[in-house]
Amino acid sequence: MNHYQRYFVIAATLMLILLVVGCGPKDPVPPPEPPPVPPPVPENHAPVAYAPFTTTMDFSSGSRVDYDLRYRLHGCNAAGNPTSATGARDPDGDPLEYKVDCKWTVFDRERKKINGIWLSFPKDDRGEQLAIVTFFVGWEKLNPPYSFAPKCMTDEVAKGCGPVITPESFTYSVRDGKGATASHTVIP
């Protein structure tokens, strides 16, 4: 083999080695970045609805019934803890909307019929909704039988109410801004 042929064989061998092995170590392709983990979404707790507060003891025809749907704690045990609750609350502090369902016409503080619709009540100077509703047992008309101011102490009786043979249920529901709901039904 002559001198040129030897160089040719060496050059061809080197080219073949470089072709098979490559030109040296290569950086591996880094794996793709994982997608960012979104921050945890706080769990939404459903509202809680207890029996509404009332002082009404008479549910006969024409009786005025005021139900206070605001959350209140009552009584104390030996440890000083409340023994009962009335009204509705949201454990997360979310504002609540209310809806009432009753055979009788239920009125808000402005004496407007509110049966079957979701609403927020106006707030007092402390920011609490004034969630007090009134109905007259046996009254099914659009307007109340007389002008009234919602309160929880009353002995007023409306004239012109229909006869009441069986007690009718009163249900109120609450929902928070995230759609969680709760309800409570009273059957006098």
Rosetta blueprint (number, residue, H / E / L):
1 M L
2 N L
3 H H
4 Y H
5 Q H
6 R H
7 Y H
8 F H
9 V H
10 I H
11 A H
12 A H
13 T H
14 L H
15 M H
16 L H
17 I H
18 L H
19 L H
20 V H
21 V H
22 G L
23 C L
24 G L
25 P L
26 K L
27 D L
28 P L
29 V L
30 P L
31 P L
32 P L
33 E L
34 P L
35 P L
36 P L
37 V L
38 P L
39 P L
40 P L
41 V L
42 P L
43 E L
44 N L
45 H L
46 A L
47 P L
48 V E
49 A E
50 Y L
51 A L
52 P L
53 F E
54 T L
55 T L
56 T L
57 M L
58 D L
59 F L
60 S L
61 S L
62 G L
63 S E
64 R E
65 V E
66 D E
67 Y E
68 D E
69 L L
70 R E
71 Y L
72 R E
73 L E
74 H E
75 G L
76 C L
77 N L
78 A L
79 A L
80 G L
81 N L
82 P L
83 T L
84 S E
85 A E
86 T E
87 G L
88 A E
89 R E
90 D L
91 P L
92 D L
93 G L
94 D L
95 P L
96 L E
97 E E
98 Y E
99 K E
100 V E
101 D E
102 C E
103 K L
104 W L
105 T L
106 V E
107 F E
108 D L
109 R L
110 E L
111 R L
112 K L
113 K E
114 I L
115 N E
116 G L
117 I L
118 W L
119 L E
120 S L
121 F L
122 P L
123 K E
124 D L
125 D L
126 R L
127 G L
128 E L
129 Q E
130 L L
131 A L
132 I E
133 V E
134 T E
135 F E
136 F E
137 V L
138 G L
139 W L
140 E L
141 K L
142 L L
143 N L
144 P L
145 P L
146 Y L
147 S L
148 F L
149 A L
150 P L
151 K L
152 C L
153 M L
154 T L
155 D L
156 E L
157 V E
158 A L
159 K L
160 G L
161 C L
162 G L
163 P L
164 V L
165 I L
166 T L
167 P L
168 E L
169 S L
170 F E
171 T E
172 Y E
173 S E
174 V E
175 R E
176 D E
177 G L
178 K L
179 G L
180 A L
181 T E
182 A E
183 S E
184 H E
185 T E
186 V E
187 I L
188 P L
